[in-house]
Amino acid sequence: MEKENEFHLDNFINGAPSMEFVLQNGKEYMELIKKTQQDSAELQKDLENLANITPVFKTK
């Protein structure tokens, strides 16, 4: 059985985390934000690399 205050992405009120939720789960919330920022940076780097690739086949 899950704990009542266990951290989940769907524990939001009106589309945003409540202050009580953030305070109770601050460490996990910050770790999630950091991971999301890292993933975003990696995706941005991949997109930049793809943009710099010279196409092998020319299109008409």
C-alpha positions in Angstrom: 0.0 0.0 0.0 1.3 3.5 -0.9 2.1 6.1 1.6 -0.3 9.0 1.6 2.4 11.6 1.0 4.5 9.6 -1.4 5.9 11.6 -4.3 4.1 11.2 -7.6 3.8 13.5 -10.6 0.0 13.3 -10.4 -0.2 14.8 -6.9 -1.0 18.2 -8.2 -3.7 20.7 -7.4 -5.0 22.8 -10.3 -2.2 21.7 -12.5 0.5 22.9 -10.1 2.0 21.4 -7.0 0.6 22.7 -3.7 3.0 24.5 -1.4 2.5 21.8 1.2 3.3 19.1 -1.4 6.5 20.9 -2.4 7.6 21.4 1.2 6.9 17.7 2.1 8.7 16.4 -1.0 11.2 19.2 -1.7 14.2 17.0 -2.2 12.5 14.7 -4.6 10.9 17.7 -6.4 14.3 19.4 -6.9 15.9 16.1 -8.1 13.1 15.8 -10.7 13.6 19.4 -11.8 17.4 18.8 -12.1 16.9 15.6 -14.1 14.4 17.3 -16.4 16.9 20.2 -17.0 19.7 17.7 -17.8 17.4 15.7 -20.2 16.5 19.0 -21.9 20.1 20.0 -22.3 21.0 16.6 -23.8 18.1 16.9 -26.2 19.1 20.4 -27.2 22.7 19.2 -27.8 21.3 16.3 -30.0 19.2 18.8 -32.0 22.2 21.0 -32.6 24.2 18.1 -33.7 21.5 17.0 -36.1 21.2 20.5 -37.5 24.9 20.5 -38.3 24.9 17.2 -40.2 25.4 17.6 -44.0 22.8 15.6 -45.8 24.2 12.6 -47.7 21.5 12.8 -50.3 20.5 16.0 -51.9 16.8 16.7 -52.3 15.3 18.3 -55.4 
